[in-house]
Amino acid sequence: MIDFTTFDDLKRFNANLTTSKQATLKSRSSSKGNKDTFLSHSSKDEEYLPAVINLLESHGASVYCDLGDSRLPDNPSPETASILKNQIKESRKQVVFVTTNSKDSKWVPWELGIGDSSLSTRNVALLPAAASSYEQSWAKQEYLGLYRHIVWGTMVGEPKPLWLVYDYHTNTAQKLRDWL
């Protein structure tokens, strides 16, 4: 059984984090330095980012998220694009937090394209979130079907459900920790 992440799940994950921990996660992820995982997201989904960052970090990732990156200009510019492009290229993995807001973002598809060409589709995964665990309205863009999905599910040989990176083309999965 495989479930997509819901907004309620992420709100619950955030509720389990202290305000201080949420601030630390945001601050640490936006600081310059060696980050092995680039987190792409719509700015409209900012409230969910502490939970997403915590999920990835608790599975071994060092996450970069542009939220609060002091190197970025106040108004997006070519300098913004250059910094983000370099950050993606320096990463080993890219996770795209995909919601219905992603389709309206100018940056998410661009960042995904950079990650796809720089890191390969093997190293890019989507973390879809919606109102319910079976809803797929976030998947309106056909190109999203190229990528693996980070999901909550069961795996043969594992006693309990866990976070997986699922490839629905081959109906195979690996543990998120192993993929990261």
N, C-alpha and C positions, 0 to 999 in steps of 0.2 A: 504494500500500500504506500502511495506517495501523496503527500499533501504540499500544496503551495503555502507560503507564508501569508498570514492575514494581517491587516492593520491592527486588529485586536491583539494578535500575538505580539507584535512589535510594541504596542502600548504597554502590554503586560511586562515584556522584557525591560522596557524603560522604567516602569514602576519599581522594578527590582533593583535598579541602579540609583544610588544616592545622587542628589543634584551635583555634589562635588565630583563624583565618579563620572557623571555625564560630561561635565565641563572638562575634566582631565582627558577623557577619550577624545573629545573634539579638538582640544588644544594639541595633544600629542600627535594626532593624525594629520594636522595641518602644518606641523613643523617640518622644516627642511631636514633632510638626512636620508639615510638608506631605508627606504620603504619598499618592501617586496610586492605589495598589492595595491593597485590603484583602484579606488572606489569611485565609480562614476554614478551620478545621481542628478535628479532635478532639484533645483533649489526649493521648489514647492514641497519637497518631502523632508525638509530639514528636521522636523520633529522626530522622525524615525531613525535618524543617523546614529545616535548613541547606541541604540540596540543593535543596529547592523554592524557598526564598528566593533562592539563588544563580542558579537557572535563570531566575527572573523578573527579577532585577536585571541579569543578563547580557543580557537582551533589552530593557532600557530602563526597567523599572519601578522606582519607589521604593516599597518594600513596608512595610505596617504589619502586624505580627503581635502579638497580645496577650501572647505569651510574654514574661514579664519586664517588662511595662509597669508602672512604679512607681505610676501613677495608679490602678490597679485595687486594690480592697480584697482582703485575704487570702482572705476568704470571699465568693463571689459574692452580689451584692445588687442592688437596683434601681439603685444607683450604677454598678455594673458594666455593667448593661444600657444605661444612659444614655450612658456613655463609649463603649461599642462602637457603639451606634446613631449617635452623632454622628460617630465615626470613619468609619463606612461612608458616611454622607451626605456627608462631606467628600472622599471618594475619587471618582476618575473610573471606576475598574474594580474588580471584585471577582472573585477567584479562589477557588474552593472546592476544597480538597484533599479529595477524596472517596475513602474506603476503606470496608471493611466496618465499621470503628469508627464511621463517621459516623452510621450508623443508630441507634446507642445514645446519641449526643450530644444533649443538650438545647439546646445553643447553635447547632450548625451549621444546622439547619433554620430557626431563628429568624433568624440572620444572613442566610441566603439570602433569606428573605422580605423583610427590610429592604432588601437590595441589589436585589432584583427590583423592589420598588416605588419605591425612590429613584433607582436608576441605569438601570433598564429591562433587559430580557433581553439586549439587544445588548451591554451592558457587563458581563455576568456570564458567566464561563466556568468549567467544571469541569475540574479536573486529577485524573482518576481514576487510582488505583493499585491493583494487585492482585498476586497471586502469579505470574500469567502475563500476557503481553501481549494475550491474547484473552479472558481471564476477565472477566465482567461482573457478578459477584455484588455489587459495590458499587452496582449500579443497581436495587436492589430497590424503592426508592421511585419511584413512577411519575412524580412531578413532576420528577425529574432529567432526564427526556426533553425538557424544555423548553429546555435550555441547550446551548450549544456546548461542545465538548470540546477541551482542549489535548492534542495528540497528537504523536508523532514520525512523520513520513511524507514521502512524495515529493509534489512539486508540479510541474505542467507548467511547463517553462521553467527549472526549477532543476536544476543538475547533481547535487546531492547531497540526501539526506534532510535535513529540518530540522524545527524545532518549529513547529507550525501550530495555529490555532484553527479547528476543523472543525465545520461545521454539517451534520449528517447529514440534516436535513430537505430541504436544497437540494443536498446533495452538493457543497458549495463549501467552500473554506478560504482563510484568509489567513495570512500569516506572523505568528507571535507578536509579533515586534518591531513590526510595523505595527498590530496590534490594540492593543497596550499603548500 
